[in-house]
Amino acid sequence: MEERIAIVKIANILRQMGRNVGIDETIDALRALELIRDKDLDTIRAILKATLIKDFTLLESNKREEEKNSVIGKITQSNYLAAEYYIYSRIESKAKLPSFIITNSDLIKWSKIAKYVEEITLNYKGRRFKPKDKGEIDMRRTIRSETKYSMESPYLLKSVRKINKSNLILLCDVSGSMKDFFKETILLSFFIKRNIPKSEIFHFSTDLRRVTNLFQVTSIYKVNVRKLALAVSYGSGTKIGEALYMLRRNFGDLIHHNNSILIFSDGWDLGDLELLDREMRIIKRRCKKIVWMNPLLDELHPPETSGMKIALKYVDLLLSPDIKKSLSY
């Protein structure tokens, strides 16, 4: 009698969870338990799974989602074949996004930071010219100057195109160790996209997602934070090396000599450090410049994490949100 009551309660719970468990499934479970005499816990679990949950599509999809979002440190041996060592695993690793308030001082500060990043990553010529003796003959400026000499100017003026354009790839760490900087991540992503229209925005933790379209808005208050949270595993572990590998594998056409890369991360890495070293080395050869912004960088928190020590071998500039604390390498 107690078994029957327990089965009915389980069926009711499954229905409340949205599973298609009706009277027929409940009766099948009761009959199956009556037919089997010696029942241990594993046998009962198998009976309930076979009778109450007959459609395993949803169950398997949830299992795959759980495995994808679990925090796994992978040690890569060769050709990206990984042996997995589970450091931490939960059914759902996405953390609840913190609430925050954006003030005017936040807007001013991060707008200046994005402008500074744009200035230090200027890397290709625009349409504007500047005078230079070793440039090409500038007929427009030469003709204009002839009016001063009654159309008999003895000078041929020369100029070159200004390097005043910037292309940038922004990689933001949204793992558990960076959860206190979620507001800063949103602000940096928004202002980078606004100041550098051709920039590409990626957020990563245990996976990497392209979120550029979510920041193509006219106001910071129009950023769809809920959709952003669904796109990336916020609050999971950090795999910087694997994120860089996924960037190079899936978006390799974005990495070229006219593009710089900005990484916003504290440098804590649960992934394979050898993979991080390899990917940083490859990307360093292919892109114009690598800039790393560490929100914890100050006198009390020097860049001493294992991930940062590897990154410092390849970065051109280490930044802090307080620009005065930036370091060149």
GUFITOR-572220 format. One record per residue (C-alpha): x, y, z. Coordinates in steps of 0.1 Angstrom, whole numbers, padded with zeros to 4 digits, always signed. Each point is the difference from the previous one (the first is absolute). Example, Ala and Ser with C-alpha at 12.3 -4.5 7.8 and 13.67 -1.06 7.14 Angstrom:
residues 2
+0123-0045+0078/+0014+0034-0007/
***
This chain:
residues 329
+0000+0000+0000/+0028+0024+0009/+0017-0008-0034/-0032+0010-0019/-0003+0033+0019/+0036+0008-0007/-0004-0008-0037/-0030+0023-0002/+0019+0028+0017/+0029-0004-0024/-0024+0001-0030/-0015+0032+0014/+0034+0016+0004/+0010-0009-0035/-0032+0016-0014/+0007+0032+0019/+0035+0000-0016/-0017-0001-0035/+0006-0037-0008/-0027-0018-0019/-0009-0025+0028/-0037-0011+0000/-0021-0027+0015/+0012-0027-0024/+0037+0006+0009/-0009-0001+0037/-0019-0033-0004/+0029-0015-0020/+0024+0009+0028/-0022-0015+0027/-0004-0033-0020/+0037-0002-0007/+0008+0003+0037/-0025-0027+0009/+0015-0025-0025/+0035+0003+0014/+0006-0015+0034/+0037+0007+0008/+0003+0038-0004/+0031+0020+0009/+0004+0037-0005/+0015-0003-0035/-0028-0023-0012/-0027+0024+0013/+0018+0029-0017/+0001-0019-0033/-0037-0010+0002/-0011+0036+0006/+0022+0013-0027/-0014-0025-0026/-0036+0004+0010/-0005+0036+0010/+0024+0017-0024/-0005-0017-0033/+0013+0029-0021/+0037+0004+0007/+0006+0029-0024/-0004+0027+0026/+0019-0020+0025/+0030-0005-0023/+0000+0037-0011/+0001+0011+0036/+0028-0024+0006/+0020+0014-0029/-0006+0035+0012/+0012-0009+0034/+0032-0015-0014/+0006+0030-0021/-0004+0025+0029/+0019-0021+0026/+0032+0015+0012/+0027-0024-0014/+0037+0005+0000/+0014-0017-0031/+0036-0010-0004/+0009-0001-0037/+0027-0025-0011/+0002+0004-0038/-0022+0013-0029/-0025+0012+0026/-0009-0035+0012/-0009+0006+0037/+0000-0022+0031/-0027+0014+0023/+0004+0006+0037/-0031+0012+0017/+0008+0028+0024/-0036+0012+0007/-0033-0011-0015/-0036+0009+0006/-0033-0007-0018/-0001+0037-0011/+0032+0021+0002/-0015+0033-0011/+0001+0024+0029/-0027+0025+0008/+0009+0033-0016/+0007+0027+0026/-0021+0031+0001/+0018+0033-0005/-0006+0037-0005/+0019+0019-0027/+0008+0036+0011/+0012+0030-0020/+0035-0005+0013/+0000-0035-0013/-0010+0012-0035/+0027+0027+0000/+0027-0023+0013/-0006-0029-0024/-0005+0023-0029/+0035+0014+0006/+0014-0035+0003/-0015-0010-0033/+0013+0031-0016/+0035-0007+0014/-0002-0036-0013/-0009+0014-0035/+0030+0023+0001/+0025-0027+0009/-0014-0024-0026/+0000+0023-0030/+0015-0023-0027/-0010+0009-0035/-0003+0030-0023/-0033+0019-0004/-0010+0026-0026/+0016+0030+0016/+0035+0013-0010/+0028+0017+0019/+0029+0020-0015/+0032-0020-0003/+0031+0007-0021/+0005-0037-0008/-0036-0006-0011/-0016+0001-0034/-0007+0033-0019/-0033+0015+0013/-0014+0017-0031/-0030+0015+0019/+0021+0017+0026/+0026+0011-0026/-0027+0017-0022/-0015+0017+0031/+0034+0013+0010/+0006+0015-0035/-0026+0027+0006/+0024+0015+0024/+0026+0003-0028/-0022+0011-0029/-0001-0035-0013/+0038-0002-0002/+0008-0020+0031/+0035-0015+0000/-0011-0027+0025/-0014-0035-0004/-0017-0009+0033/+0000-0036+0011/-0021-0019+0025/-0008-0035+0014/-0032-0015+0013/-0005+0002+0037/-0001-0032+0021/-0032+0008+0017/-0021-0031-0003/-0003-0029+0025/-0013-0035-0002/-0003-0019+0032/-0011-0034+0014/-0012+0003+0036/+0000-0032+0021/-0017+0003+0034/+0004-0025+0027/-0034-0007+0017/+0010-0029+0022/-0007-0003+0037/+0032+0019+0010/-0012+0030-0020/-0036+0001+0013/+0007+0032+0020/+0009+0017-0033/-0031-0008-0020/-0010+0037-0002/+0035+0009-0012/-0002-0027-0026/-0033+0014-0014/+0014+0036+0000/+0032-0009-0017/-0017-0021-0026/-0025+0028-0008/+0025+0029-0002/+0025-0021-0021/-0027-0007-0025/-0012+0036-0001/+0035+0015-0003/+0013-0027-0024/-0029-0009-0023/+0019-0029-0017/+0009-0017+0033/-0011-0035+0009/-0012-0009+0035/+0004-0035+0015/-0008-0012+0036/+0014-0032+0013/+0003-0023+0031/-0001-0037-0008/-0012+0009-0035/+0003+0029-0024/-0029+0020-0015/-0001+0028-0025/-0022+0027+0015/+0008+0029-0023/-0036+0005-0011/-0013+0004+0035/+0022+0031+0004/-0011+0017-0033/-0023+0023+0019/-0002+0038+0005/-0001-0001+0038/+0015-0021+0027/-0034-0004+0015/-0012-0017-0032/+0024-0029+0004/-0021-0032+0004/+0017-0014+0031/-0025-0030+0002/+0008-0011-0036/+0037+0005+0008/-0002-0023+0030/-0016-0027-0021/+0028+0002-0026/+0029-0007+0024/+0006-0022+0030/+0005+0029+0025/+0016-0010+0033/+0016-0032-0012/+0037-0009+0000/+0026+0018-0021/+0017-0016-0030/+0019+0028-0017/+0021-0023-0021/-0030-0019-0014/-0018+0033-0006/+0029+0012-0021/+0001-0033-0018/-0038+0003-0008/+0006+0035-0012/+0027-0010-0023/-0018-0031-0013/-0035+0015-0005/+0009+0037-0007/+0035-0002-0013/-0007+0024-0028/-0003+0028+0026/+0035-0005+0012/+0024+0018-0024/+0026+0028+0000/-0026+0028-0001/-0017-0013+0032/+0010+0004+0036/-0014-0022+0028/-0011+0013+0035/-0005-0026+0027/-0019+0011+0031/+0008-0026+0027/+0016-0005+0034/+0022-0028-0014/-0014-0029+0022/-0001-0031-0022/-0014-0035+0008/+0009-0012-0035/+0032-0013-0016/+0029+0025+0004/+0020-0016-0028/-0029+0006-0023/-0002+0037+0012/+0037+0004-0008/-0004-0015-0034/-0030+0020-0010/+0015+0033+0013/+0031-0007-0021/-0019-0007-0031/-0024+0030+0003/+0030+0023+0008/+0015-0009-0034/-0032+0007-0019/-0015+0031+0016/+0013+0036+0003/+0000+0003+0037/-0012-0018+0032/-0012+0021+0029/-0010-0015+0033/-0022+0019+0025/+0000-0015+0035/-0026+0016+0023/+0020-0012+0031/+0033+0016-0011/+0014+0022+0027/+0028+0001+0026/-0018-0026+0022/-0008-0023-0029/+0030-0003-0024/-0004-0023-0030/+0011-0032+0017/-0027-0025-0010/+0012-0029-0022/-0021+0012-0029/+0013+0036+0002/+0036-0012+0002/-0004-0018-0033/-0019+0029-0015/+0026+0026+0009/+0025-0017-0024/-0022+0010-0029/-0020+0031+0009/+0011+0034-0013/-0017+0019+0028/-0015-0009+0033/-0029+0023+0010/-0019+0008+0031/-0034+0017+0001/+0020+0027+0017/+0021+0009-0031/+0028+0015+0021/+0009-0035+0011/+0005-0014-0035/+0033-0017-0008/+0018-0006-0033/+0017-0033-0009/
***
